[in-house]
């Protein structure tokens, strides 16, 4: 009987303190990623804001594995370039549009990655 009582009490306490919920929401991970980026690179930070505002809205509903986070966004830069600048595909419903400044910020981010990989040969 005392073991059952201890089990019930520990379960209730863990539920009340929130220990049983270990998941972080999408919003929490977004803000953590933004604070990490602000220390790194302002170009990458601008691109990350654009990708989260314009692309992750759709990806979080349809393609969660393709949602952009600060850790994977550089790996997707070639695909972002192909989809946004070559194929001109941003969203299927045409509701999400990039401004010219956002296009420029994305292109600056992609070209800075290419310059870092290949070196600045002028």
N, C-alpha and C positions, 0 to 999 in steps of 0.2 A: 504494500500500500504506500509506503514512504517513497519507493522508487517511482511509482506512478505520479505521485504528487510532485516530486522533484522534476520529473520530465515535463509535466504540465507547466510548472512555474518557469523553467528555463525556456520552453517554447514561447510562452507568453511574453517573457522579457525580451527575447530575441526579436519577436515581431514588433514589440513596442519601440525598441531602439533602432529598428531598421537593419539589423544585421543580416536578416534573411534575404534582403534585396541587394544583390551585388551588381546588378546591371546599371550601366550609365546610359543616360538618354542621349539621343543624337545631339541635342542642344548643348549638353555638358561637354561632349567631346569636341564640338565645334569651337566653343569658347576656350577650351584648353589648347586646342590646336592654334587658334588665333594668337593667344598669348605667347606660345612657343615661337610662332613665326615672326612676331613683332621684334624679337631679339635677333632674328637671323638676317633677313633681307627684305627691304621694303618693296622691291620688285616682285618677289615671290609672294609677299603678303597681299599686294594688290591683286595678283592673279588668283590667289587662293580665295579672296573675297568674291571675285567675279565667278569663279567656278562653283563656290558654295551657293551663291545667290541665284545664279542662272541655271546651273547644271544639276546640282545636287537636289534641287526641288523635284525634278523629274526622275533622277536616278534613285532617290530614296523611295519612290513609289514603285518603279518598274524594275530597275537594275541595281539593287543594293550593293552588289559586289563591285560595281563600277563607280560608286560614290567617291568623291575626291576627299582625301584627308591630307594633312601636311606630309605624311610619310610616303604616300604613293603618288602624289601629283607630278613629281618630276619624271617618274617612269611612264606616265601617260602623255607626256608633252608632244611626242611625235603624232600620236593618235588625235590629240586635241587640234594640232596644226592641220592634219588631214581633214578632219570633220568640219572644222570651223572655217578655215581659209581656202582649202582646195574644193571640197565637196559642198561647202556653204550649207551644212546641215546643223541647225542649232536645236530645234525642237520640231516634233512632228505636227503639233497643233498650231504652230506659227504664232503662239501667244507670247513667247519669250524671245525678245530681240536684244541684240547687243548694240550699245551705242558706239560711236566711232572712237571715243576715248577707251572704252572697254576692249575693242579690237586692238587698239594700239598698245594697251597694257599687256594683253595676252601675247601679242607679237614680241614685245620687249622681253617678257619673261622667257619665251621659247628661244629667242635669239641669244639671250644671256646664257641659257643652258648650253646652247650649241657652241658659243664662244668659249665657255669654260671647258667643254670637252675637247674642242679642236684647237684651242689657243686663239689669240687675237692676232691674226696675220693680216696686216693692212698693206 
